């Protein structure tokens, strides 16, 4: 008997409702991150403005580091393969791997968000006063007063908490709550750029409106699936599909609408139009957070839904996934060629990589799952490092993101230009980089699942994508620098983020086997049902 049936029986008899059983130790990392987010709100309320930054940064770092350590303990000292919180959350190998990846990438992104030195002295990357109109007298006064934006830290922690919950959700209602907890803080964070305030606020509004539509699709799809299966639990939906006892119209419509909401967060074609504008307008540290952690979380949720809930429906959704993957790879690679803004170019690059990842969903095998886990970790570190480099190249107007401003950067600052070139080569999948290992693992799993045509499209798209990566390298090293070209200035936190991203990209390319083995071990039992 399900818990809802038990509660109904108790109410009919006039008894007390039994308290839910919550395994606090198993979901401790999630609770710790959300608890630190609440503590950050209290800091904003009770700590003076001068000391908030010095309280928020250590609090956020300790929260993320503690949650990561807790995740490691869960993975090492237990065989995680059970549901927690009355079946709402799954605690299994893939989930812990995804959560650990999100926490590590969030720690590196936090270095960028917390940066107040180097080229961003004063207010950092964020507006001094979010409520002040761009260019208004109030904004000028707050900037002149040296006010430091600290609300970003609890907002970030709430977003990370939602990211941790999203791939762990074992029923659609919990997944929807996680989606909103993750998305709402990001809508706010996207509008807080210190420079180009109007562009930042426009990006936030676009992200909010399109995100609201996608959430509505997700919720409507969940409602239709509940009408089909009589439950929002993924395992129950899978069982009803196996019985083939419900309305096929409700089932297929529910799967389609639910997929819209999930593919939107991933940025897959044709639900990708928000990505270039939001990546360009958002503060670059927030762009790094979304491009790495949000991608890992969204793809983890897709893996759980399709591997647990819809695995028995594979013959119906697989052709659609083929089409989405092909469109995402090709359109992402082709349109990126036309971009002259580096953040928009990386946005379309992210779209193409989402297509590469979708080939692992088509595989629906243990190898496909483990290769996707490795790919997410490798791509996340490279992405954070690339956006960290972009924050370092600045002129009088802020970040010099236009490609023409990077002309001759290899002569002005060969170390920074060489590091960025290495990240671009990793995106292209050049051997001895993490990108090559990740693509090889994903494509190998797809070939083993008889999806060779999909792999051929992926290889062609990778070749197309290599063109615009190489174009940036040519501009940096084979063009003459402008007389008024940008300068390279970085604070210690940004330099640390670049170093961590570079180290991970090299290590995962040269010595990938330990992480591949870890991803393979995480998929020993696949997702818990």
Residue, then its C-alpha position, 0 to 999 in steps of 0.5 A: x500500500x502506498x503512503x497516500x493510501x495509508x494516510x487516507x485509511x488513517x483519516x477515514x478511521x479518525x487516527x493520527x497521520x503517521x510522521x514521514x520517515x526521513x533518512x537525514x544522513x542519506x540526504x545530508x549534502x542536500x540539506x547542508x547546502x540548503x541550510x547554508x543558504x538559509x544561514x546566508x539569508x540570516x547574515x544579510x538580515x543581521x550582519x552589518x553591510x561592511x562585514x557581510x562579504x567576509x561572513x558569506x564567502x567562508x560560509x558558502x565555501x564551508x557549506x559546499x566543501x562539507x557537502x562534497x565531503x559528505x557525498x564522498x562518505x556516502x559513496x565510500x562507506x555505503x552501497x548507495x542503492x535505495x530511496x530516501x524521504x518516503x521514496x521522493x529522492x534516489x540515493x544511488x551511484x549515478x546520483x552521488x557522482x552527479x552531486x559530487x561533480x556539481x559541488x566541485x564545479x560550484x566550488x570553482x565557480x564560487x571562486x569567480x563569484x567571490x572575486x573582488x581583487x585584480x580587475x574587479x576592485x570595488x563591486x566585483x562582477x555584480x551591480x552594487x545595488x540591484x534595485x537601482x535603475x541602470x544609469x540612475x543617480x541611485x546606482x551612481x551613489x551606490x557604486x561610488x560608496x563601494x557597496x559590495x553585492x552579497x545577496x548573490x551568495x545565498x542565491x547561489x546556494x539555493x540554486x546549487x541546492x536545487x541542482x543537487x535535488x534535480x537529478x536525485x528526484x524519484x518522482x515528478x512532483x519532487x523534480x518540479x520543486x527542484x526545478x523551481x528551486x534551481x531556476x528562480x535564483x538563477x533568474x535573479x542572478x542573471x540580472x545583476x551584472x555590474x557592467x551593461x546592466x540593461x543587457x543583463x536585465x534583458x537576459x534575466x527577463x528572457x530567461x524568466x519568461x522562457x523558463x516559466x513556459x518550460x516549467x508549465x510544459x513540465x508540470x502539464x506533462x507530469x499531470x498527464x502522466x499522473x492521469x495515465x499511471x495514477x502516480x508521479x513516481x517514476x518506478x510506478x509510471x514504468x510499471x504501468x507502461x509495462x502493463x500497457x493498461x492506460x491511455x496511450x494518448x495521455x502517456x505520449x502527450x505526457x512524455x512529450x511535454x515533460x521532455x520539453x521542460x527537461x530539454x529546455x534546461x539542457x539547451x537542446x534544439x529547438x529549445x535553445x534560444x535562451x542560451x546565447x542571450x542569457x550567457x552573453x548578458x549574465x555576469x560571467x561568473x554566473x554564466x560559468x555556474x550555469x554552463x557547468x553545474x546547471x548542465x550537469x544537473x539537467x542532464x542528470x535529471x534527463x538520465x533518471x527520467x529516461x533510464x528509470x521512468x521511460x526505459x520500457x517506452x524506448x521504441x517510442x521516444x528513441x526516434x525523437x531523441x535521435x532527431x533532437x540530438x542531430x539537430x542540437x549537434x549540427x545547429x550548435x556547431x554551424x551557428x557558432x561559426x557566425x558568432x563574434x562575441x566569445x560568450x555567445x560562441x561558447x553558448x552555441x558550443x554548449x548547445x553542440x555539446x548537449x547534442x553529444x551528450x544526448x547520444x548517451x541517452x540513446x544508448x540506454x546502457x551502463x556504458x552510455x551512463x558511465x560515459x555521460x558521467x565522465x563527459x559531464x565532469x570533464x566538460x564542466x571543468x573546461x567550461x569554468x576555466x574558459x569563462x574564468x579566462x574571459x573575465x581576465x581580459x578587460x578594457x575600460x568598458x569591462x570584459x572585452x568579449x568581442x573577438x576582435x578585441x582578442x587580436x594579438x593577445x598571444x603577444x600581449x599575454x602568451x600564458x593567458x592566450x595559451x591557456x584559453x587556446x588549450x581550453x578551446x582545443x579541449x572543446x574541439x576534442x583534440x587528443x590528450x585533452x579531457x574533451x577527446x576522452x569524453x567524446x570517445x567514451x560517449x561515441x563508443x557507447x552509442x556505437x555499441x548501441x547500434x547508433x552509428x549514424x548518430x556518431x557519424x553526425x557527431x564526428x562531422x559536427x565536431x569537425x565543424x566546431x573545430x573551425x571556430x575554435x581554431x579561428x579564435x586561436x588564429x586571431x589571438x596568435x597570428x594577428x597584430x595587437x591593437x594599440x588600445x587593446x585590452x589588458x589582462x588583470x586577474x585576482x587570486x581567486x580567478x587565477x585559482x579557478x583557471x588553474x583548477x580548470x586547466x589541471x582537470x582538463x590536462x589530467x582527465x585527458x592524459x590520465x582519465x582512467x581513475x575517473x572513468x573507473x569511478x564513473x563505471x563503479x557508480x553505474x554498477x546498480x544504475x539508477x535506483x527505482 
